[in-house]
Amino acid sequence: MKKKVEEKIIKKRGPGFIKLVHPVFTIPRTIGEITADALTKWAGSWTFIILFFVFIGIWISTNGYFLLKYFQGGIFDPYPFILLNLALSCLAAIQAPIILMSQNREGKRDRLRSQYDYAVNRKAEKEIQDLKKQLNRIEKVMMKRRK
């Protein structure tokens, strides 16, 4: 019954209501953490991946055009695309630590969430045990009255 009441409250207030109640979501974030989360969200999207492949395709096509036109190493970025390799390496060098920071923060949030859930479960277990003891006492009283 309690679960149905909670579901009604969440449905009425919206899914963002959990973020207001759960202690993990009330921890303030630094500007670096907010930026890392935003970059991770953007860099892990299909939009970024598709745009990235389009960019690389345009780069290689442009370079191929200049390579064919001038045939001697090209003007733009000579084969094996040294400038493109540099750009991709810099992107990976910057992006990887930021994504790792975001994942570490998410791991920290998961640990806090699991600790909170564990505490709630322990409290619920204690309350259930207390209710069971109380029911056993009531049952003993009822048995005495029947006799």
Secondary structure, 3 states (H helix, E strand, C coil): CHHHHHHHHHHHHCCCHHHHHCHHHHCCCCHHHHHHHHHHHHHCCHHHHHHHHHHHHHHHHHHHHHHHHHCCCCCCCCCCCHHHHHHHHHHHHHHHHHHHHHHHHHHHHHHHHHHHHHHHHHHHHHHHHHHHHHHHHHHHHHHHHHC
